[in-house]
Amino acid sequence: MSGSGGSAERAVPFYCPYCGDEDLRPAEEPQGAWWCAACLRTFALKLVGIGVLS
């Protein structure tokens, strides 16, 4: 699947970072956003990079 300048796949959260509920649904905007049905908040996930411990 092609996207505009990035991967079209979504990172899937297991729970809401605000209330901890698991009833999450993909949101249209912004890219990578999820909507929580419990607390009615929308949040976005973004992979910044992979860290290496030394």
PQR file of N, CA, C, O and H, with PARSE charges and radii, in Angstrom:
ATOM      1  N   MET A   1       0.852  -1.174   0.000 -0.4000 1.5000
ATOM      2  CA  MET A   1       0.000   0.000   0.000 -0.0000 2.0000
ATOM      3  C   MET A   1       0.894   1.231   0.000  0.5500 1.7000
ATOM      4  O   MET A   1       1.802   1.325   0.826 -0.5500 1.4000
ATOM      5  N   SER A   2       0.670   2.141  -0.869 -0.4000 1.5000
ATOM      6  CA  SER A   2       1.523   3.327  -0.949 -0.0000 2.0000
ATOM      7  C   SER A   2       0.890   4.492  -0.215  0.5500 1.7000
ATOM      8  O   SER A   2      -0.331   4.648  -0.191 -0.5500 1.4000
ATOM      9  H   SER A   2      -0.067   2.065  -1.540  0.4000 1.0000
ATOM     10  N   GLY A   3       1.750   5.305   0.383 -0.4000 1.5000
ATOM     11  CA  GLY A   3       1.282   6.481   1.110 -0.0000 2.0000
ATOM     12  C   GLY A   3       2.021   7.698   0.606  0.5500 1.7000
ATOM     13  O   GLY A   3       2.831   7.599  -0.315 -0.5500 1.4000
ATOM     14  H   GLY A   3       2.741   5.178   0.363  0.4000 1.0000
ATOM     15  N   SER A   4       1.753   8.833   1.194 -0.4000 1.5000
ATOM     16  CA  SER A   4       2.434  10.056   0.765 -0.0000 2.0000
ATOM     17  C   SER A   4       3.627  10.317   1.670  0.5500 1.7000
ATOM     18  O   SER A   4       3.510  10.996   2.691 -0.5500 1.4000
ATOM     19  H   SER A   4       1.095   8.914   1.942  0.4000 1.0000
ATOM     20  N   GLY A   5       4.785   9.768   1.282 -0.4000 1.5000
ATOM     21  CA  GLY A   5       6.006  10.037   2.014 -0.0000 2.0000
ATOM     22  C   GLY A   5       6.258   9.189   3.237  0.5500 1.7000
ATOM     23  O   GLY A   5       7.138   9.516   4.034 -0.5500 1.4000
ATOM     24  H   GLY A   5       4.879   9.217   0.453  0.4000 1.0000
ATOM     25  N   GLY A   6       5.504   8.087   3.418 -0.4000 1.5000
ATOM     26  CA  GLY A   6       5.755   7.261   4.583 -0.0000 2.0000
ATOM     27  C   GLY A   6       5.041   5.936   4.469  0.5500 1.7000
ATOM     28  O   GLY A   6       4.374   5.650   3.475 -0.5500 1.4000
ATOM     29  H   GLY A   6       4.790   7.821   2.770  0.4000 1.0000
ATOM     30  N   SER A   7       5.189   5.149   5.483 -0.4000 1.5000
ATOM     31  CA  SER A   7       4.556   3.842   5.510 -0.0000 2.0000
ATOM     32  C   SER A   7       3.066   3.999   5.737  0.5500 1.7000
ATOM     33  O   SER A   7       2.632   4.859   6.503 -0.5500 1.4000
ATOM     34  H   SER A   7       5.730   5.381   6.291  0.4000 1.0000
ATOM     35  N   ALA A   8       2.292   3.173   5.074 -0.4000 1.5000
ATOM     36  CA  ALA A   8       0.840   3.230   5.215 -0.0000 2.0000
ATOM     37  C   ALA A   8       0.363   2.388   6.391  0.5500 1.7000
ATOM     38  O   ALA A   8      -0.814   2.445   6.749 -0.5500 1.4000
ATOM     39  H   ALA A   8       2.644   2.474   4.452  0.4000 1.0000
ATOM     40  N   GLU A   9       1.250   1.608   6.998 -0.4000 1.5000
ATOM     41  CA  GLU A   9       0.866   0.773   8.120 -0.0000 2.0000
ATOM     42  C   GLU A   9       0.810   1.594   9.401  0.5500 1.7000
ATOM     43  O   GLU A   9       1.553   2.562   9.568 -0.5500 1.4000
ATOM     44  H   GLU A   9       2.206   1.561   6.707  0.4000 1.0000
ATOM     45  N   ARG A  10      -0.083   1.192  10.303 -0.4000 1.5000
ATOM     46  CA  ARG A  10      -0.244   1.884  11.574 -0.0000 2.0000
ATOM     47  C   ARG A  10       0.410   1.083  12.694  0.5500 1.7000
ATOM     48  O   ARG A  10       0.375  -0.147  12.689 -0.5500 1.4000
ATOM     49  H   ARG A  10      -0.686   0.405  10.168  0.4000 1.0000
ATOM     50  N   ALA A  11       0.999   1.779  13.643 -0.4000 1.5000
ATOM     51  CA  ALA A  11       1.418   1.143  14.885 -0.0000 2.0000
ATOM     52  C   ALA A  11       0.146   0.967  15.702  0.5500 1.7000
ATOM     53  O   ALA A  11      -0.625   1.914  15.854 -0.5500 1.4000
ATOM     54  H   ALA A  11       1.027   2.779  13.647  0.4000 1.0000
ATOM     55  N   VAL A  12      -0.082  -0.213  16.222 -0.4000 1.5000
ATOM     56  CA  VAL A  12      -1.331  -0.492  16.930 -0.0000 2.0000
ATOM     57  C   VAL A  12      -1.100  -0.445  18.435  0.5500 1.7000
ATOM     58  O   VAL A  12      -0.357  -1.266  18.972 -0.5500 1.4000
ATOM     59  H   VAL A  12       0.545  -0.983  16.099  0.4000 1.0000
ATOM     60  N   PRO A  13      -1.731   0.510  19.125 -0.5600 1.5000
ATOM     61  CA  PRO A  13      -1.599   0.571  20.581  0.2800 2.0000
ATOM     62  C   PRO A  13      -2.487  -0.484  21.243  0.5500 1.7000
ATOM     63  O   PRO A  13      -3.523  -0.857  20.693 -0.5500 1.4000
ATOM     64  N   PHE A  14      -2.090  -0.956  22.401 -0.4000 1.5000
ATOM     65  CA  PHE A  14      -2.879  -1.939  23.135 -0.0000 2.0000
ATOM     66  C   PHE A  14      -3.837  -1.276  24.121  0.5500 1.7000
ATOM     67  O   PHE A  14      -4.836  -1.876  24.517 -0.5500 1.4000
ATOM     68  H   PHE A  14      -1.248  -0.653  22.848  0.4000 1.0000
ATOM     69  N   TYR A  15      -3.530  -0.025  24.521 -0.4000 1.5000
ATOM     70  CA  TYR A  15      -4.379   0.679  25.467 -0.0000 2.0000
ATOM     71  C   TYR A  15      -4.175   2.180  25.296  0.5500 1.7000
ATOM     72  O   TYR A  15      -3.178   2.623  24.725 -0.5500 1.4000
ATOM     73  H   TYR A  15      -2.718   0.462  24.199  0.4000 1.0000
ATOM     74  N   CYS A  16      -5.127   2.949  25.793 -0.4000 1.5000
ATOM     75  CA  CYS A  16      -5.070   4.410  25.739 -0.0000 2.0000
ATOM     76  C   CYS A  16      -4.018   4.906  26.729  0.5500 1.7000
ATOM     77  O   CYS A  16      -4.025   4.491  27.887 -0.5500 1.4000
ATOM     78  H   CYS A  16      -5.937   2.589  26.256  0.4000 1.0000
ATOM     79  N   PRO A  17      -3.113   5.787  26.296 -0.5600 1.5000
ATOM     80  CA  PRO A  17      -2.089   6.294  27.219  0.2800 2.0000
ATOM     81  C   PRO A  17      -2.651   7.238  28.279  0.5500 1.7000
ATOM     82  O   PRO A  17      -1.951   7.560  29.239 -0.5500 1.4000
ATOM     83  N   TYR A  18      -3.893   7.687  28.130 -0.4000 1.5000
ATOM     84  CA  TYR A  18      -4.504   8.611  29.091 -0.0000 2.0000
ATOM     85  C   TYR A  18      -5.324   7.897  30.155  0.5500 1.7000
ATOM     86  O   TYR A  18      -5.203   8.202  31.341 -0.5500 1.4000
ATOM     87  H   TYR A  18      -4.462   7.426  27.350  0.4000 1.0000
ATOM     88  N   CYS A  19      -6.167   6.940  29.736 -0.4000 1.5000
ATOM     89  CA  CYS A  19      -7.051   6.300  30.714 -0.0000 2.0000
ATOM     90  C   CYS A  19      -6.822   4.802  30.863  0.5500 1.7000
ATOM     91  O   CYS A  19      -7.329   4.196  31.807 -0.5500 1.4000
ATOM     92  H   CYS A  19      -6.266   6.693  28.772  0.4000 1.0000
ATOM     93  N   GLY A  20      -6.066   4.189  29.945 -0.4000 1.5000
ATOM     94  CA  GLY A  20      -5.764   2.771  30.043 -0.0000 2.0000
ATOM     95  C   GLY A  20      -6.798   1.849  29.420  0.5500 1.7000
ATOM     96  O   GLY A  20      -6.621   0.631  29.434 -0.5500 1.4000
ATOM     97  H   GLY A  20      -5.655   4.681  29.178  0.4000 1.0000
ATOM     98  N   ASP A  21      -7.867   2.400  28.877 -0.4000 1.5000
ATOM     99  CA  ASP A  21      -8.906   1.570  28.264 -0.0000 2.0000
ATOM    100  C   ASP A  21      -8.394   0.952  26.970  0.5500 1.7000
ATOM    101  O   ASP A  21      -7.465   1.471  26.350 -0.5500 1.4000
ATOM    102  H   ASP A  21      -8.010   3.390  28.865  0.4000 1.0000
ATOM    103  N   GLU A  22      -9.007  -0.164  26.563 -0.4000 1.5000
ATOM    104  CA  GLU A  22      -8.568  -0.883  25.370 -0.0000 2.0000
ATOM    105  C   GLU A  22      -9.492  -0.710  24.171  0.5500 1.7000
ATOM    106  O   GLU A  22      -9.236  -1.292  23.118 -0.5500 1.4000
ATOM    107  H   GLU A  22      -9.762  -0.585  27.066  0.4000 1.0000
ATOM    108  N   ASP A  23     -10.565   0.079  24.302 -0.4000 1.5000
ATOM    109  CA  ASP A  23     -11.515   0.290  23.190 -0.0000 2.0000
ATOM    110  C   ASP A  23     -11.008   1.429  22.309  0.5500 1.7000
ATOM    111  O   ASP A  23     -11.467   2.564  22.434 -0.5500 1.4000
ATOM    112  H   ASP A  23     -10.774   0.553  25.158  0.4000 1.0000
ATOM    113  N   LEU A  24     -10.070   1.130  21.425 -0.4000 1.5000
ATOM    114  CA  LEU A  24      -9.451   2.120  20.554 -0.0000 2.0000
ATOM    115  C   LEU A  24      -9.854   1.873  19.111  0.5500 1.7000
ATOM    116  O   LEU A  24     -10.001   0.730  18.679 -0.5500 1.4000
ATOM    117  H   LEU A  24      -9.697   0.208  21.323  0.4000 1.0000
ATOM    118  N   ARG A  25     -10.032   2.967  18.366 -0.4000 1.5000
ATOM    119  CA  ARG A  25     -10.398   2.880  16.954 -0.0000 2.0000
ATOM    120  C   ARG A  25      -9.544   3.842  16.149  0.5500 1.7000
ATOM    121  O   ARG A  25      -9.226   4.932  16.623 -0.5500 1.4000
ATOM    122  H   ARG A  25      -9.913   3.896  18.717  0.4000 1.0000
ATOM    123  N   PRO A  26      -9.169   3.453  14.939 -0.5600 1.5000
ATOM    124  CA  PRO A  26      -8.369   4.358  14.095  0.2800 2.0000
ATOM    125  C   PRO A  26      -9.129   5.649  13.811  0.5500 1.7000
ATOM    126  O   PRO A  26     -10.336   5.622  13.571 -0.5500 1.4000
ATOM    127  N   ALA A  27      -8.428   6.773  13.838 -0.4000 1.5000
ATOM    128  CA  ALA A  27      -9.007   8.084  13.521 -0.0000 2.0000
ATOM    129  C   ALA A  27      -8.473   8.522  12.160  0.5500 1.7000
ATOM    130  O   ALA A  27      -7.379   8.122  11.761 -0.5500 1.4000
ATOM    131  H   ALA A  27      -7.447   6.795  14.033  0.4000 1.0000
ATOM    132  N   GLU A  28      -9.236   9.334  11.458 -0.4000 1.5000
ATOM    133  CA  GLU A  28      -8.837   9.799  10.129 -0.0000 2.0000
ATOM    134  C   GLU A  28      -7.634  10.731  10.171  0.5500 1.7000
ATOM    135  O   GLU A  28      -6.675  10.540   9.423 -0.5500 1.4000
ATOM    136  H   GLU A  28     -10.124   9.659  11.782  0.4000 1.0000
ATOM    137  N   GLU A  29      -7.676  11.721  11.026 -0.4000 1.5000
ATOM    138  CA  GLU A  29      -6.617  12.736  11.087 -0.0000 2.0000
ATOM    139  C   GLU A  29      -6.199  12.940  12.526  0.5500 1.7000
ATOM    140  O   GLU A  29      -7.047  12.809  13.409 -0.5500 1.4000
ATOM    141  H   GLU A  29      -8.455  11.876  11.634  0.4000 1.0000
ATOM    142  N   PRO A  30      -4.989  13.242  12.812 -0.5600 1.5000
ATOM    143  CA  PRO A  30      -3.812  13.255  11.957  0.2800 2.0000
ATOM    144  C   PRO A  30      -3.366  11.839  11.654  0.5500 1.7000
ATOM    145  O   PRO A  30      -3.920  10.886  12.200 -0.5500 1.4000
ATOM    146  N   GLN A  31      -2.379  11.689  10.798 -0.4000 1.5000
ATOM    147  CA  GLN A  31      -1.890  10.376  10.403 -0.0000 2.0000
ATOM    148  C   GLN A  31      -1.410   9.613  11.631  0.5500 1.7000
ATOM    149  O   GLN A  31      -0.691  10.161  12.467 -0.5500 1.4000
ATOM    150  H   GLN A  31      -1.928  12.464  10.355  0.4000 1.0000
ATOM    151  N   GLY A  32      -1.806   8.359  11.738 -0.4000 1.5000
ATOM    152  CA  GLY A  32      -1.407   7.521  12.865 -0.0000 2.0000
ATOM    153  C   GLY A  32      -2.214   7.754  14.125  0.5500 1.7000
ATOM    154  O   GLY A  32      -1.808   7.325  15.205 -0.5500 1.4000
ATOM    155  H   GLY A  32      -2.390   7.914  11.059  0.4000 1.0000
ATOM    156  N   ALA A  33      -3.367   8.435  14.007 -0.4000 1.5000
ATOM    157  CA  ALA A  33      -4.162   8.777  15.186 -0.0000 2.0000
ATOM    158  C   ALA A  33      -5.117   7.652  15.571  0.5500 1.7000
ATOM    159  O   ALA A  33      -5.570   6.876  14.729 -0.5500 1.4000
ATOM    160  H   ALA A  33      -3.697   8.783  13.130  0.4000 1.0000
ATOM    161  N   TRP A  34      -5.405   7.589  16.861 -0.4000 1.5000
ATOM    162  CA  TRP A  34      -6.357   6.632  17.422 -0.0000 2.0000
ATOM    163  C   TRP A  34      -7.322   7.382  18.321  0.5500 1.7000
ATOM    164  O   TRP A  34      -6.941   8.363  18.961 -0.5500 1.4000
ATOM    165  H   TRP A  34      -5.037   8.219  17.545  0.4000 1.0000
ATOM    166  N   TRP A  35      -8.576   6.928  18.377 -0.4000 1.5000
ATOM    167  CA  TRP A  35      -9.623   7.534  19.196 -0.0000 2.0000
ATOM    168  C   TRP A  35     -10.003   6.548  20.287  0.5500 1.7000
ATOM    169  O   TRP A  35     -10.245   5.372  20.015 -0.5500 1.4000
ATOM    170  H   TRP A  35      -8.886   6.132  17.857  0.4000 1.0000
ATOM    171  N   CYS A  36     -10.054   7.030  21.522 -0.4000 1.5000
ATOM    172  CA  CYS A  36     -10.436   6.209  22.670 -0.0000 2.0000
ATOM    173  C   CYS A  36     -11.914   6.433  22.971  0.5500 1.7000
ATOM    174  O   CYS A  36     -12.340   7.562  23.215 -0.5500 1.4000
ATOM    175  H   CYS A  36      -9.857   7.986  21.743  0.4000 1.0000
ATOM    176  N   ALA A  37     -12.690   5.359  22.953 -0.4000 1.5000
ATOM    177  CA  ALA A  37     -14.125   5.467  23.210 -0.0000 2.0000
ATOM    178  C   ALA A  37     -14.429   5.732  24.683  0.5500 1.7000
ATOM    179  O   ALA A  37     -15.507   6.234  25.001 -0.5500 1.4000
ATOM    180  H   ALA A  37     -12.345   4.442  22.755  0.4000 1.0000
ATOM    181  N   ALA A  38     -13.506   5.408  25.589 -0.4000 1.5000
ATOM    182  CA  ALA A  38     -13.744   5.597  27.016 -0.0000 2.0000
ATOM    183  C   ALA A  38     -13.571   7.054  27.449  0.5500 1.7000
ATOM    184  O   ALA A  38     -14.444   7.605  28.119 -0.5500 1.4000
ATOM    185  H   ALA A  38     -12.630   5.000  25.331  0.4000 1.0000
ATOM    186  N   CYS A  39     -12.456   7.678  27.075 -0.4000 1.5000
ATOM    187  CA  CYS A  39     -12.197   9.052  27.526 -0.0000 2.0000
ATOM    188  C   CYS A  39     -12.414  10.086  26.404  0.5500 1.7000
ATOM    189  O   CYS A  39     -12.247  11.286  26.619 -0.5500 1.4000
ATOM    190  H   CYS A  39     -11.747   7.230  26.532  0.4000 1.0000
ATOM    191  N   LEU A  40     -12.786   9.606  25.211 -0.4000 1.5000
ATOM    192  CA  LEU A  40     -13.102  10.455  24.055 -0.0000 2.0000
ATOM    193  C   LEU A  40     -11.929  11.303  23.575  0.5500 1.7000
ATOM    194  O   LEU A  40     -12.129  12.354  22.967 -0.5500 1.4000
ATOM    195  H   LEU A  40     -12.922   8.631  25.036  0.4000 1.0000
ATOM    196  N   ARG A  41     -10.712  10.851  23.845 -0.4000 1.5000
ATOM    197  CA  ARG A  41      -9.521  11.563  23.385 -0.0000 2.0000
ATOM    198  C   ARG A  41      -8.988  10.927  22.109  0.5500 1.7000
ATOM    199  O   ARG A  41      -9.165   9.733  21.865 -0.5500 1.4000
ATOM    200  H   ARG A  41     -10.550   9.997  24.339  0.4000 1.0000
ATOM    201  N   THR A  42      -8.335  11.748  21.309 -0.4000 1.5000
ATOM    202  CA  THR A  42      -7.645  11.277  20.120 -0.0000 2.0000
ATOM    203  C   THR A  42      -6.162  11.524  20.330  0.5500 1.7000
ATOM    204  O   THR A  42      -5.754  12.608  20.747 -0.5500 1.4000
ATOM    205  H   THR A  42      -8.191  12.718  21.507  0.4000 1.0000
ATOM    206  N   PHE A  43      -5.357  10.506  20.037 -0.4000 1.5000
ATOM    207  CA  PHE A  43      -3.910  10.636  20.189 -0.0000 2.0000
ATOM    208  C   PHE A  43      -3.240  10.004  18.981  0.5500 1.7000
ATOM    209  O   PHE A  43      -3.833   9.163  18.305 -0.5500 1.4000
ATOM    210  H   PHE A  43      -5.689   9.625  19.699  0.4000 1.0000
ATOM    211  N   ALA A  44      -2.013  10.407  18.711 -0.4000 1.5000
ATOM    212  CA  ALA A  44      -1.275   9.881  17.566 -0.0000 2.0000
ATOM    213  C   ALA A  44       0.001   9.194  18.021  0.5500 1.7000
ATOM    214  O   ALA A  44       0.630   9.602  18.997 -0.5500 1.4000
ATOM    215  H   ALA A  44      -1.532  11.090  19.261  0.4000 1.0000
ATOM    216  N   LEU A  45       0.371   8.155  17.304 -0.4000 1.5000
ATOM    217  CA  LEU A  45       1.618   7.437  17.557 -0.0000 2.0000
ATOM    218  C   LEU A  45       2.585   7.730  16.421  0.5500 1.7000
ATOM    219  O   LEU A  45       2.189   7.834  15.260 -0.5500 1.4000
ATOM    220  H   LEU A  45      -0.139   7.823  16.511  0.4000 1.0000
ATOM    221  N   LYS A  46       3.850   7.861  16.772 -0.4000 1.5000
ATOM    222  CA  LYS A  46       4.871   8.112  15.763 -0.0000 2.0000
ATOM    223  C   LYS A  46       6.144   7.402  16.199  0.5500 1.7000
ATOM    224  O   LYS A  46       6.612   7.582  17.323 -0.5500 1.4000
ATOM    225  H   LYS A  46       4.172   7.776  17.715  0.4000 1.0000
ATOM    226  N   LEU A  47       6.699   6.595  15.303 -0.4000 1.5000
ATOM    227  CA  LEU A  47       7.966   5.940  15.583 -0.0000 2.0000
ATOM    228  C   LEU A  47       9.077   6.932  15.312  0.5500 1.7000
ATOM    229  O   LEU A  47       9.234   7.403  14.185 -0.5500 1.4000
ATOM    230  H   LEU A  47       6.318   6.448  14.390  0.4000 1.0000
ATOM    231  N   VAL A  48       9.844   7.250  16.331 -0.4000 1.5000
ATOM    232  CA  VAL A  48      10.920   8.221  16.209 -0.0000 2.0000
ATOM    233  C   VAL A  48      12.205   7.525  15.772  0.5500 1.7000
ATOM    234  O   VAL A  48      12.967   8.074  14.976 -0.5500 1.4000
ATOM    235  H   VAL A  48       9.717   6.868  17.246  0.4000 1.0000
ATOM    236  N   GLY A  49      12.445   6.337  16.279 -0.4000 1.5000
ATOM    237  CA  GLY A  49      13.638   5.591  15.910 -0.0000 2.0000
ATOM    238  C   GLY A  49      13.838   4.425  16.861  0.5500 1.7000
ATOM    239  O   GLY A  49      13.072   4.236  17.806 -0.5500 1.4000
ATOM    240  H   GLY A  49      11.826   5.891  16.926  0.4000 1.0000
ATOM    241  N   ILE A  50      14.863   3.658  16.600 -0.4000 1.5000
ATOM    242  CA  ILE A  50      15.181   2.514  17.440 -0.0000 2.0000
ATOM    243  C   ILE A  50      16.480   2.841  18.175  0.5500 1.7000
ATOM    244  O   ILE A  50      17.510   3.119  17.560 -0.5500 1.4000
ATOM    245  H   ILE A  50      15.485   3.811  15.832  0.4000 1.0000
ATOM    246  N   GLY A  51      16.406   2.802  19.485 -0.4000 1.5000
ATOM    247  CA  GLY A  51      17.572   3.097  20.297 -0.0000 2.0000
ATOM    248  C   GLY A  51      18.411   1.860  20.539  0.5500 1.7000
ATOM    249  O   GLY A  51      17.903   0.739  20.540 -0.5500 1.4000
ATOM    250  H   GLY A  51      15.569   2.576  19.984  0.4000 1.0000
ATOM    251  N   VAL A  52      19.691   2.072  20.742 -0.4000 1.5000
ATOM    252  CA  VAL A  52      20.612   0.983  21.029 -0.0000 2.0000
ATOM    253  C   VAL A  52      21.284   1.294  22.365  0.5500 1.7000
ATOM    254  O   VAL A  52      21.875   2.359  22.546 -0.5500 1.4000
ATOM    255  H   VAL A  52      20.105   2.983  20.741  0.4000 1.0000
ATOM    256  N   LEU A  53      21.182   0.356  23.282 -0.4000 1.5000
ATOM    257  CA  LEU A  53      21.850   0.520  24.573 -0.0000 2.0000
ATOM    258  C   LEU A  53      23.299   0.107  24.440  0.5500 1.7000
ATOM    259  O   LEU A  53      23.612  -0.896  23.798 -0.5500 1.4000
ATOM    260  H   LEU A  53      20.702  -0.509  23.134  0.4000 1.0000
ATOM    261  N   SER A  54      24.178   0.876  25.044 -0.4000 1.5000
ATOM    262  CA  SER A  54      25.597   0.504  24.968 -0.0000 2.0000
ATOM    263  C   SER A  54      26.126   0.061  26.297  0.5500 1.7000
ATOM    264  O   SER A  54      27.302  -0.286  26.408 -0.5500 1.4000
ATOM    265  H   SER A  54      23.924   1.690  25.565  0.4000 1.0000
TER
END
